Amino acid sequence: MKSHMPSTSCQNSNAQARAGAICSARVIELLQKYDRPGPRYTSYPPATEFKAMNAGIYLDALERQSQLYGDTEPVSIYIHIPFCSSPCYYCGCNKIITRNHDNVRQYLDHLRKEMALLRLQSSVYRRPVTQLHWGGGTPTFLDDAEVTELMHLTAHYFNLQAGKDRDYSIEVDPRTVTRERIELLRGLGFNRISLGIQDFDQNVQKAINRVQSYDEIVELVGTIRARDFRSLNFDLIYGLPLQTLESIQETLSQVIALSPDRISYYNYAHLPERFSAQRAINSQDLPTPSQRLEILTTIIDALTGAGYLYIGIDHFVKKDDPLALAKAQGKLRRNFQGYSIDKAADLIGLGVSSISTAGNVFAQNEVQLEHYYRALDANQLPVARGVVSNAEDALRREIIQQLSCFRSLDIAGLERDYKINFAEHFRLALPELEQFERDGLIVMHGQQGLTVTTDGTLLLRNICMAFDEYLNRGTPLRPMFSRAI
Ligand code: SF4
């Protein structure tokens, strides 16, 4: 259905000059109208809905999955390294700022214990690990010996793969690596790297306390390319203090010159009441909402003009990237890392605050380091919260996946697969969908489906929110969510 739905651009207004152009004046109006915080939908139900849970529920779910699909069913692993040596002022991650390297020893010992306990209590270790991701914090806070130790530990307790198809990725803070370090990571089996760039403008970098020179990045990219990593991702942020249209244009031309395979361009959510580091940012220095929109449209125009495909919320990829192919083949999925190819349904999260998924169960580890250590010291897996999603969650998750990944909804397919009457089942959402259509954000195709327009792409999260039962249960919108733009 996705392929034969009409593609639309700027509905209800005069057609803009070229495909993909953003109707700025109209969109500003729409953004003001729909400006409300919402989840990024890297999971559904969102992590904000997780409740207290014990590890037994997660272990049972893992066993059910193994029995259902067998030991050859692929699995993903995520390992969280929480340490950073200095705070970036925009940061909303779960991290620990320290210069004391002794912390790492204690953390690695507990990670080993977590892996050993999981292996003891579950057969998941037999399943091939097709995707591995180290995130943080700063994974490269670990020194060479520690990075090597952690990879060896993972290989000891799980079924790591050596095949070319595997996706083993690591988030790299460019300030923490050398050429030799990159070579070591490649030697250990990583084949994807994500560089935390954020912005190339020196004034912006100073305002966010993350200074790194363009020349250093150029050299690093050269080393990564020479070492034959399969993919290079840049993490960038818009809406940062002191960013202007001109500075973003300069950053964009520097980014495009380095030609990363994937670009994640996140919008900065200024929530100083929740993230103390953000209190160091002068809110007067932040771009206004209309400047943010101008910046966003400049980003979309520049990157799509340079041959990148805007695959959905915050993410751009080269047209021959596996994610672009996965999108064309209907295999793209949204998950905790943003977007990925649907290689493994289950995810083992290791380390403080990590989230695991097994079948219909989401399980999150203790978020506080001392609680994480305490559970493991008592020989217990450190699962603290989570949710067992039900059939209704699964239906809504599928809808949010389709909207986020394909900007369309196969209503006929949903009615068939989930045995529902869409209009009846979502009667409470219908007035909102009708309003979206009047505002040119979506086009309804009778009972067959709907497509999201170019304008609607900018408000994709808001469209997803219409199907979020938790938000629509009268739960007040929370300050922890960022806004659409
Ligand atoms: S942005 Fe990354 S490197 Fe900076 S403080 Fe946050 S987790 Fe650490």
Boltz pocket constraint, residues with backbone or C-beta under 6 A from the ligand:
constraints:
  - pocket:
      binder: B
      contacts: [[A, 83], [A, 84], [A, 86], [A, 87], [A, 88], [A, 91], [A, 92], [A, 93], [A, 94], [A, 95], [A, 136], [A, 137], [A, 138], [A, 173]]
      max_distance: 6.0
